[in-house]
């Protein structure tokens, strides 16, 4: 869902980007002819495996009509300027008018973004997305005066407004947040300039993404069957999970080698991105980019720093896991491209998409019948775009708007890992579903801080179901490996990314140039800090920062780790059938942004202001590694 909480706090930073709840997934399609296996065309995919964009608009002509509607509504915002302090009725009238504008804009934005992402080569969709981005700047400018006007109203007067008008009282948390940000709210004219900067400030992310998704061409790789296959991001992930080490090594060398060929360009976009973050932090009188980013969620810098410290202090099990993999894979040395290969390749499963849906309906039953019913409706009602096709955006995400049902982009490739990706994205979509069906528009979003909780709770509950059902030692080992790698990818890797991001911003803030060499050196250091002494490091992996799109969402990746740690605690409560656990979790899913994210999580019984949930997750990781080692030794006997 489009996180309008972020927009209300920082219009220019948010409106210039098509913002998604996104995670990379495995995606590979190997059908084709004449030796080179090409991706399928979209026309080759059955309709039941495509999302239904006509649920938003029957065709682009209807989208055009709403674009014109937004255009006509923008000037209407000006007439409310200077009126918010007149009466509670006048303030309420403005809030409703602004919400009407936001609702339509959100709808045209999601349609243009989804249409573009199903085929990034579509020139009409590219133009539509560009128009939306430009219009987003205008929308931001049209309401840029609001925060300065609100924070100028005496608190006693706002309290009087809220107590005298029951309908306006709904906005109490929103107004409390505005007043909390008073120190960082600029004058109306300065806020207007900030809003005008939105489209320009979005350029680094847009350029880097266009380079990756459209202009960058990858070479071919000879797969394990001797077929020449064109490399892509989706296929890279699939190859990394394959049993053939030669293919993994070749895919890693060629993918990263292609990125390295564009490294100076990507260093320029990253440098511009860091400069953007510094501009906003300085303009809003924050001490650092990190502080500026976290303040939107009312999260203290110490939470971020404690997260990095909690993982670093408990990293020994990862070092053990690296060495355990080397040993049980029978390798003289282990490389990063070996870390996702199946330890038990003979039980690697191929899971058709329809079978994956059935597995979710069964495995997520602990979440209750209401959850399963609405989830099933989603699978059957055009929420999901399933398969990778030529030109389609890579990865996976959940998106939508308050006026539409959620949408899920997948690049499904019939692996067990893909099943977990479906569970992950459906968790996001169900969070969105419950929020927009419970909360008024003003709270009909949720912070990115909590966005990954629902997705990873789904994964944890599904994993528990699969582990309990299997009696086969190899299958259990395979699932344990998946769980271990899930924590490694969602917590440890994201904290490693967060560590890199913090250092990269500090480099820029110190006045040193964020050159390709400097950014690569930072990644070199954090890679060895986390993966330890048993890994054999290939130089090209030091350049991994060039291909991480999340780095253009300042200080976003750490939220995967905090959210996973929260979901680990929540899922355990549900699986242990603690009284009221499911109800508390559904209350969290329905809360939207009606409270600050840390407070919202407390409703589900988790306190993320302390490092305890992260430490417990790292201890869980250690126990899983120990259990896997024990079972592997048992298998050898």
C-alpha positions in Angstrom: 0.0 0.0 0.0 1.2 3.5 -0.7 2.5 4.8 2.7 0.7 8.1 2.9 2.0 8.5 6.5 5.3 9.1 4.9 3.7 11.6 2.5 2.0 13.6 5.2 5.3 13.9 7.0 7.5 14.6 4.0 5.7 15.4 0.8 8.6 16.0 -1.5 10.5 12.9 -0.5 7.6 10.6 -1.0 5.5 11.9 -3.9 8.3 11.7 -6.4 8.6 7.9 -5.9 6.4 5.1 -6.7 6.6 3.6 -3.2 6.1 -0.1 -2.7 6.4 -2.7 0.0 9.0 -4.7 -1.9 11.2 -7.7 -1.5 13.4 -9.5 -4.0 12.2 -12.9 -5.1 13.4 -15.8 -7.2 12.0 -15.6 -10.7 13.1 -17.6 -13.8 11.4 -18.6 -16.9 13.3 -20.9 -19.2 11.1 -21.5 -22.2 12.3 -20.6 -25.6 13.8 -21.9 -28.8 17.1 -22.2 -30.7 19.3 -22.8 -27.7 18.6 -19.4 -25.9 15.7 -19.8 -23.5 13.8 -16.5 -23.5 11.3 -15.1 -21.1 7.6 -15.5 -22.0 5.5 -12.7 -23.4 2.7 -11.4 -21.2 0.2 -12.5 -23.8 1.2 -16.1 -23.2 0.2 -16.0 -19.5 -3.4 -17.2 -18.7 -5.6 -14.4 -17.4 -6.2 -16.0 -14.0 -2.5 -15.5 -13.2 -2.6 -11.8 -14.0 -3.7 -9.0 -11.7 -6.9 -7.1 -12.7 -6.0 -3.5 -13.3 -9.5 -2.8 -14.7 -10.7 -3.0 -11.1 -9.0 0.4 -10.8 -9.9 1.8 -14.3 -11.4 0.0 -17.2 -8.9 1.6 -19.5 -6.4 4.5 -19.6 -9.1 6.9 -20.8 -10.8 6.6 -17.4 -7.4 7.1 -15.8 -7.1 10.3 -17.9 -10.4 11.5 -16.6 -9.2 11.2 -13.0 -5.9 12.9 -13.8 -8.0 15.9 -15.0 -10.0 15.7 -11.8 -6.8 15.9 -9.7 -5.6 18.8 -11.8 -8.9 20.6 -11.1 -8.8 19.9 -7.4 -5.3 21.1 -6.8 -6.1 24.8 -6.9 -9.0 24.2 -4.4 -6.5 23.7 -1.6 -5.4 27.3 -1.8 -8.7 28.7 -0.6 -8.3 27.0 2.8 -5.0 28.7 3.4 -5.2 30.8 6.5 -8.5 29.3 7.6 -7.5 26.4 9.8 -7.5 28.3 13.0 -10.9 29.9 12.4 -13.1 27.1 13.7 -13.1 23.3 14.2 -15.6 23.1 11.4 -13.3 24.9 9.0 -10.4 22.7 9.9 -12.6 19.6 9.4 -13.8 20.9 6.0 -10.2 21.3 4.9 -9.2 17.8 6.1 -12.1 16.2 4.1 -11.2 18.2 1.0 -7.6 17.2 1.2 -8.5 13.6 1.7 -10.7 13.7 -1.4 -7.7 15.0 -3.4 -5.4 12.3 -2.0 -7.8 9.5 -2.7 -8.0 10.3 -6.4 -4.3 11.0 -6.7 -3.4 7.8 -4.9 -5.6 5.9 -7.3 -4.1 7.4 -10.5 -0.6 6.8 -9.1 -1.1 3.2 -8.3 -2.7 2.5 -11.7 0.2 4.1 -13.6 2.8 2.3 -11.5 1.2 -1.1 -11.8 0.7 -0.7 -15.5 4.3 0.3 -15.9 5.7 -2.5 -13.8 3.9 -5.3 -15.7 5.9 -4.2 -18.8 8.6 -1.6 -18.2 9.0 -1.2 -21.9 5.5 0.2 -22.3 6.1 3.8 -23.5 2.6 4.9 -22.7 2.9 3.6 -19.2 6.3 5.3 -18.8 4.7 8.6 -19.9 1.8 8.0 -17.5 4.1 7.4 -14.6 6.1 10.5 -15.5 2.9 12.6 -15.4 1.9 11.2 -12.0 5.3 12.0 -10.6 5.1 15.5 -11.9 1.6 15.9 -10.6 2.7 14.6 -7.2 5.0 17.6 -6.9 2.0 19.8 -7.6 -0.1 18.0 -5.1 2.6 18.4 -2.5 3.0 22.1 -3.2 -0.7 22.6 -2.9 -0.8 21.5 0.7 2.8 22.5 1.7 1.4 25.3 3.8 -0.6 23.0 6.1 2.0 21.9 8.6 3.3 25.4 9.2 -0.3 26.6 9.7 -1.2 23.8 12.1 1.9 24.2 14.3 1.3 27.9 14.6 -2.1 27.3 16.3 -1.8 27.3 20.1 -2.1 23.9 21.7 -5.0 25.1 23.9 -7.0 26.1 20.9 -6.4 22.8 19.2 -7.5 21.0 22.3 -10.7 23.2 22.4 -11.3 22.3 18.7 -11.0 18.6 19.4 -13.2 18.6 22.4 -15.9 20.6 20.8 -16.2 18.6 17.5 -16.6 14.8 17.7 -15.8 14.3 14.0 -12.6 16.4 14.2 -11.5 14.4 17.3 -10.7 11.5 15.0 -7.7 13.6 13.9 -6.1 13.8 17.4 -3.2 11.5 16.7 -2.5 13.2 13.3 -2.5 16.6 15.0 -0.3 15.4 17.9 2.2 14.2 15.3 2.2 17.5 13.5 2.8 19.4 16.7 5.5 16.9 17.7 7.3 17.8 14.4 6.9 21.6 15.1 10.7 22.1 15.5 11.3 20.6 12.1 8.5 22.4 10.3 9.5 25.3 8.1 7.7 28.5 7.1 4.9 28.2 4.5 7.2 29.5 1.7 10.0 27.2 2.7 7.7 24.3 2.8 6.5 25.2 -0.7 10.0 25.1 -2.0 10.6 21.7 -0.3 7.5 20.5 -2.1 8.7 21.9 -5.4 11.9 19.9 -5.1 10.2 16.6 -5.0 10.5 15.5 -8.6 14.1 16.6 -8.8 15.0 14.9 -5.6 13.5 11.7 -6.9 15.8 11.6 -9.9 18.7 9.5 -8.4 16.3 6.6 -7.6 14.5 6.9 -10.9 17.7 7.0 -13.0 19.2 4.1 -11.1 16.1 2.0 -11.4 15.7 2.7 -15.1 19.3 1.8 -15.7 18.8 -1.5 -13.8 15.4 -2.5 -15.1 15.4 -1.2 -18.7 18.8 -0.2 -20.1 21.2 -2.7 -18.5 21.7 -5.8 -20.6 23.0 -8.9 -19.0 25.1 -11.6 -20.8 24.1 -15.3 -21.1 24.9 -18.1 -18.7 25.2 -21.8 -19.6 22.9 -23.5 -17.2 23.4 -27.0 -15.6 21.7 -28.6 -18.6 24.0 -26.9 -21.1 21.5 -24.4 -22.3 22.5 -20.8 -22.9 20.2 -18.6 -20.8 20.1 -14.8 -20.7 20.8 -13.7 -17.2 18.4 -11.5 -15.3 18.0 -10.4 -11.7 15.3 -13.1 -11.3 17.3 -15.8 -12.9 20.4 -14.8 -10.8 18.4 -15.6 -7.6 17.3 -18.9 -9.1 20.8 -19.9 -10.1 22.1 -19.0 -6.6 19.7 -21.6 -5.2 20.8 -24.3 -7.8 23.0 -27.2 -7.1 25.6 -26.6 -9.8 28.5 -24.6 -8.4 29.9 -23.7 -11.8 26.6 -22.1 -12.8 26.4 -20.2 -9.5 29.9 -18.8 -9.8 29.4 -17.9 -13.5 26.1 -16.1 -12.7 27.6 -14.2 -9.8 30.6 -13.1 -11.8 28.6 -12.0 -14.8 25.8 -10.3 -13.0 28.0 -8.3 -10.7 30.5 -7.8 -13.5 27.7 -6.1 -15.5 26.9 -3.8 -12.6 30.5 -3.0 -12.1 30.7 -1.8 -15.7 28.2 0.9 -14.7 29.7 1.5 -11.2 30.8 5.1 -11.8 27.3 6.0 -13.0 25.7 4.3 -10.1 28.1 5.9 -7.7 27.0 9.3 -9.1 23.3 8.4 -8.6 24.1 7.2 -5.0 26.1 10.3 -4.3 23.2 12.4 -5.5 20.9 10.3 -3.3 23.0 10.9 -0.2 23.1 14.7 -1.1 19.3 14.6 -1.2 19.1 13.1 2.2 21.5 15.6 3.6 19.6 18.5 2.1 16.3 17.4 3.8 18.0 16.7 7.1 19.8 20.1 7.2 16.7 22.0 5.9 14.6 20.5 8.7 17.2 21.1 11.4 18.1 17.5 12.2 21.5 16.5 13.5 21.9 13.8 10.8 20.2 12.0 8.0 19.5 9.1 10.2 17.8 11.2 12.8 15.7 12.9 10.1 14.6 9.6 8.7 13.7 7.9 12.0 11.7 10.9 13.3 8.9 10.2 10.9 8.1 7.1 13.0 9.0 8.7 16.3 11.9 6.2 16.6 15.0 7.2 18.4 18.5 6.9 16.9 19.4 4.5 19.7 16.9 1.9 18.3 18.8 1.8 15.0 22.2 1.7 16.8 21.0 -1.0 19.3 19.8 -3.1 16.4 23.3 -3.1 14.7 24.9 -3.8 18.1 22.5 -6.6 19.0 23.3 -8.4 15.7 27.0 -7.7 15.9 27.2 -9.0 19.5 25.4 -12.2 18.5 27.0 -12.9 15.1 29.0 -16.0 16.1 26.2 -18.4 15.0 26.5 -17.0 11.4 30.3 -17.7 11.4 29.5 -21.2 12.6 26.8 -21.6 9.9 29.3 -20.6 7.2 31.8 -23.2 8.3 29.0 -25.8 8.7 27.9 -25.3 5.1 31.5 -25.6 3.9 31.9 -28.9 5.8 28.6 -30.5 4.7 28.8 -29.3 1.1 32.2 -31.0 1.0 34.0 -27.8 -0.1 37.7 -26.9 0.4 36.6 -23.3 0.7 33.2 -21.5 0.7 32.1 -18.4 -1.3 29.1 -16.2 -1.0 27.6 -17.8 -4.1 27.5 -21.0 -2.1 25.4 -19.6 0.7 22.0 -20.2 -0.9 22.7 -23.5 -2.6 20.6 -26.4 -1.2 22.4 -28.4 1.4 19.9 -31.2 0.7 19.5 -30.9 -3.1 17.7 -34.3 -3.5 14.6 -33.0 -1.7 14.4 -29.8 -3.5 10.7 -29.3 -4.4 9.0 -27.9 -7.4 5.7 -26.3 -6.3 3.2 -25.2 -8.8 1.5 -21.8 -8.0 -1.9 -23.3 -7.4 -0.3 -25.8 -5.0 1.4 -22.9 -3.2 -2.0 -21.2 -2.7 -3.4 -24.4 -1.2 -0.4 -24.7 1.1 -1.0 -21.2 2.4 -4.7 -21.8 3.0 -3.7 -24.8 5.1 -0.6 -23.6 6.8 -1.9 -20.2 7.9 -5.0 -21.6 9.7 -3.6 -20.6 13.1 -4.4 -17.0 12.1 -8.1 -17.9 12.2 -11.0 -18.3 9.8 -11.6 -14.6 9.1 -8.0 -14.2 7.9 -8.2 -17.4 5.7 -11.5 -16.3 4.2 -10.2 -12.8 3.1 -6.9 -14.2 2.0 -8.6 -16.7 -0.2 -10.8 -14.0 -1.7 -7.6 -12.2 -2.6 -6.1 -15.1 -4.5 -9.3 -15.4 -6.5 -10.1 -11.8 -7.1 -7.3 -10.4 -9.3 -4.9 -9.3 -6.7 -1.9 -11.2 -8.0 0.3 -11.0 -11.1 2.1 -14.3 -10.9 4.8 -15.1 -13.5 7.9 -13.4 -14.9 7.5 -12.1 -18.4 9.7 -10.1 -20.7 9.9 -6.5 -19.6 8.2 -7.1 -16.2 9.7 -5.5 -13.2 11.9 -7.9 -11.2 11.3 -8.9 -7.6 8.0 -9.0 -5.7 5.9 -6.4 -3.9 2.5 -5.6 -2.5 0.9 -2.3 -3.4 -2.5 -0.6 -3.8 -4.4 2.4 -2.6 -7.2 3.1 -0.1 -9.7 3.2 -3.0 -8.6 -0.2 -4.4 -7.9 -3.7 -3.2 -4.2 -4.7 -2.7 -2.1 -5.8 -5.7 0.8 -8.2 -5.6 3.5 -8.5 -8.1 5.3 -11.9 -8.2 7.9 -13.5 -10.5 6.9 -17.1 -9.4 9.2 -19.9 -10.5 7.8 -23.0 -8.8 10.3 -23.2 -5.9 9.7 -23.7 -2.2 11.3 -20.3 -1.7 8.7 -18.8 -4.0 6.0 -20.3 -1.8 7.4 -18.3 1.1 7.5 -15.2 -1.2 3.8 -15.6 -1.9 3.2 -15.9 1.9 5.3 -12.8 2.5 3.5 -10.6 0.0 0.1 -11.9 1.0 1.0 -10.8 4.5 1.5 -7.3 3.3 -1.7 -7.4 1.3 -3.7 -8.7 4.3 -2.2 -5.9 6.5 -3.4 -3.4 3.9 -6.8 -5.1 3.5 -7.5 -5.0 7.3 -6.3 -1.5 7.6 -8.3 0.1 4.8 -11.4 -1.8 6.0 -11.1 -0.7 9.6 -9.4 2.8 9.7 -10.6 6.1 8.4 -8.6 7.5 5.5 -6.3 9.6 7.7 -5.0 6.4 9.3 -5.6 4.1 6.4 -1.9 3.4 5.8 0.9 2.0 8.0 4.4 2.9 8.7 7.3 1.1 6.9 8.6 0.4 10.4 5.7 -2.2 10.9 5.2 -3.1 7.2 7.3 -6.2 7.3 5.7 -7.7 10.5 2.6 -9.2 8.7 4.7 -10.6 5.9 7.2 -12.4 8.1 4.6 -13.5 10.5 3.0 -15.4 7.6 6.4 -16.9 6.7 7.1 -18.1 10.3 3.7 -19.7 10.7 3.9 -21.4 7.4 7.4 -22.7 8.3 6.1 -24.1 11.6 3.3 -26.0 9.7 5.7 -27.5 7.2 8.2 -28.6 9.8 5.5 -30.2 11.9 4.1 -32.1 9.0 7.3 -33.7 7.7 8.7 -36.9 9.3 11.4 -37.2 6.6 14.9 -36.2 7.9 16.0 -34.7 4.6 12.8 -32.7 4.3 13.2 -31.4 7.8 16.8 -30.4 7.1 15.8 -28.6 4.0 13.1 -26.6 5.8 15.5 -25.8 8.7 17.9 -24.5 6.0 15.2 -22.4 4.6 14.3 -21.0 8.1 18.0 -20.3 8.8 18.4 -18.5 5.5 15.3 -16.6 6.0 16.7 -15.1 9.3 20.0 -14.6 7.6 18.4 -12.7 4.7 15.8 -10.8 6.6 17.6 -9.9 9.7 21.4 -10.3 9.4 21.8 -9.2 5.7 19.4 -6.3 6.2 21.3 -5.2 9.3 24.6 -5.5 7.3 22.9 -3.3 4.7 21.8 -0.9 7.4 25.4 -0.7 8.7 26.6 0.1 5.2 23.9 2.7 4.8 24.8 4.4 8.1 28.5 4.5 7.2 27.8 5.8 3.6 25.7 8.7 5.0 28.3 9.5 7.6 30.9 9.5 4.9 28.9 12.0 2.9 28.0 14.1 6.0 31.7 14.4 6.9 32.3 16.1 3.6 34.2 13.2 2.0 33.3 12.2 -1.5 31.0 9.2 -1.9 33.0 7.8 -4.7 32.7 4.3 -6.1 36.0 3.3 -4.4 34.9 4.7 -1.0 31.4 3.0 -1.2 33.0 -0.3 -2.2 35.5 -0.1 0.6 32.7 0.3 3.1 30.9 -2.7 1.7 34.2 -4.7 1.8 34.5 -4.0 5.5 30.9 -4.8 6.5 30.9 -8.0 4.5 33.8 -9.3 6.4 32.5 -8.0 9.7 29.3 -10.0 9.4 30.4 -13.2 7.5 33.6 -13.7 9.4 36.8 -15.7 9.0 35.6 -18.9 7.4 34.3 -17.2 4.1 36.5 -16.9 1.0 35.7 -13.5 -0.4 35.6 -12.7 -4.1 36.5 -9.1 -4.9 33.4 -8.5 -7.1 31.1 -9.0 -4.1 32.6 -5.9 -2.5 30.6 -4.0 -5.2 27.2 -5.4 -4.2 26.0 -2.0 -3.1 25.5 -1.0 -6.7 22.6 -3.4 -7.2 20.5 -2.8 -4.0 17.6 -0.5 -4.9 16.5 -0.2 -1.3 19.5 2.0 -0.6 17.6 4.8 -2.5 14.9 4.6 0.3 16.9 6.2 3.1 17.3 4.0 6.2 14.6 1.6 5.1 16.3 -1.8 5.2 16.7 -1.9 9.0 12.9 -2.1 9.2 13.1 -5.6 7.8 15.2 -6.7 10.8 13.1 -5.0 13.4 9.9 -6.2 11.8 11.1 -9.8 11.6 12.2 -9.7 15.2 8.7 -8.5 16.1 7.0 -11.1 14.0 9.1 -13.9 15.5 7.7 -13.0 18.9 4.2 -12.6 17.6 4.2 -15.9 15.7 5.4 -17.8 18.8 2.5 -16.4 20.8 0.1 -17.5 18.1 1.6 -20.9 17.7 1.7 -21.5 21.4 -2.0 -20.6 21.4 -1.6 -18.0 24.0 -5.0 -16.6 25.0 -5.9 -13.6 22.9 -2.8 -13.8 20.7 -4.7 -14.0 17.4 -7.1 -11.3 18.5 -4.2 -9.1 19.5 -2.5 -9.7 16.2 -5.6 -8.8 14.2 -5.9 -5.7 16.3 -2.4 -4.7 15.2 -3.3 -5.4 11.5 -6.3 -3.2 11.8 -4.6 -0.3 13.6 -3.1 1.3 10.5 -1.3 4.5 11.5 -3.6 5.4 14.3 -0.7 5.4 16.7 3.1 5.5 16.5 4.5 2.2 15.2 6.3 1.1 18.3 3.1 1.7 20.3 1.1 -0.2 17.6 3.4 -3.2 18.0 2.8 -3.1 21.8 -0.8 -4.0 21.1 0.5 -7.3 19.8 2.7 -7.8 22.8 6.1 -6.7 21.5 8.3 -3.8 22.6 10.7 -2.8 19.9 12.1 0.1 21.8 14.4 -2.4 23.5 16.9 -4.7 21.9 15.4 -7.8 23.5 13.3 -9.0 20.5 16.4 -8.7 18.2 18.6 -10.5 20.7 16.0 -13.3 21.0 15.8 -13.6 17.2 19.6 -14.0 17.0 19.4 -16.7 19.8 16.7 -18.5 17.7 19.1 -18.3 14.8 21.8 -20.0 16.9 19.5 -22.7 18.1 18.4 -23.5 14.5 22.0 -23.7 13.4 22.8 -26.1 16.3 19.7 -28.2 15.5 20.7 -28.4 11.9 24.2 -29.4 12.7 22.9 -32.2 15.0 20.6 -33.5 12.3 23.3 -33.3 9.7 25.6 -35.4 11.9 22.7 -37.8 12.4 22.2 -38.1 8.6 25.9 -38.9 8.1 25.6 -41.8 10.4 
